[in-house]
Amino acid sequence: MDYDINYIDESYDAEKLNEVFVKEFIRFRKENNLTQELLSKFSNVPRTKIARIENESSSPSIKSLLSILGPIGYTIKIEKVRKRK
């Protein structure tokens, strides 16, 4: 997928945005050399919950995301996206 950082195609629906999020979540985990099990241990979130997020059988709540990301030094934020030039 070819996309610009901070650019979201206006035609994306919630399902497509979720698909993009899951791919980024998996990429983030792997780039940080974390298995699902290790991420689970750091975050005290069950590995099964992390697996369900990654296989799109469950959408994470904001609280779950903060629980997963906080202990490894990350957070989430809302920021304005830029239009593609």
C-alpha positions in Angstrom: 0.0 0.0 0.0 1.4 3.4 -1.0 0.3 6.2 1.3 1.8 9.4 2.7 2.4 9.8 6.4 -0.5 11.7 8.0 -2.7 11.2 5.0 -5.9 9.3 5.1 -7.8 8.7 1.8 -11.2 10.4 2.3 -12.9 7.5 0.6 -11.8 5.1 3.3 -14.7 3.7 5.4 -14.3 2.5 9.0 -13.6 -1.1 7.9 -10.7 0.0 5.6 -9.3 2.3 8.3 -9.4 -0.7 10.8 -7.5 -2.8 8.2 -4.9 -0.1 7.9 -4.7 0.2 11.7 -4.2 -3.5 12.2 -1.4 -3.6 9.6 0.3 -0.7 11.3 -0.2 -2.3 14.8 1.5 -5.5 13.6 4.3 -3.6 11.9 4.9 -1.6 15.1 5.1 -4.7 17.2 7.5 -6.4 14.9 9.7 -3.3 14.4 10.1 -3.2 18.2 11.1 -6.9 18.2 8.0 -7.9 20.3 6.2 -11.2 20.0 2.6 -11.2 21.0 3.6 -13.1 24.2 6.2 -10.5 25.1 3.9 -7.6 24.4 1.3 -9.3 26.6 3.9 -9.6 29.5 4.9 -6.0 29.3 1.3 -4.7 29.1 -0.6 -7.2 31.3 -3.0 -7.5 28.4 -3.8 -11.2 27.5 -1.9 -12.5 24.5 -5.3 -13.7 23.2 -6.6 -10.1 23.1 -3.5 -9.0 21.2 -4.0 -11.9 18.7 -7.7 -11.0 18.3 -6.7 -7.4 17.4 -4.2 -8.6 14.9 -6.5 -11.1 13.2 -9.3 -8.5 13.1 -11.7 -10.6 15.2 -11.9 -7.8 17.8 -11.5 -4.0 17.7 -9.5 -2.6 20.6 -10.9 0.0 22.8 -8.9 3.2 23.5 -8.3 1.9 27.0 -7.0 -1.4 25.7 -4.6 0.4 23.3 -3.3 2.6 26.1 -2.8 -0.5 28.3 -0.9 -2.2 25.6 1.3 0.8 24.5 1.9 2.6 27.8 4.2 0.1 29.5 6.5 0.1 26.4 6.8 3.8 26.2 4.1 4.7 23.6 0.8 6.4 23.6 -1.9 7.4 21.0 -3.0 10.8 20.1 -5.4 12.5 17.8 -3.9 14.7 15.2 -5.1 16.5 12.1 -4.3 14.7 8.8 -2.8 16.5 5.9 -4.4 16.4 2.5 -2.4 14.6 -0.3 -0.7 17.2 -2.5 
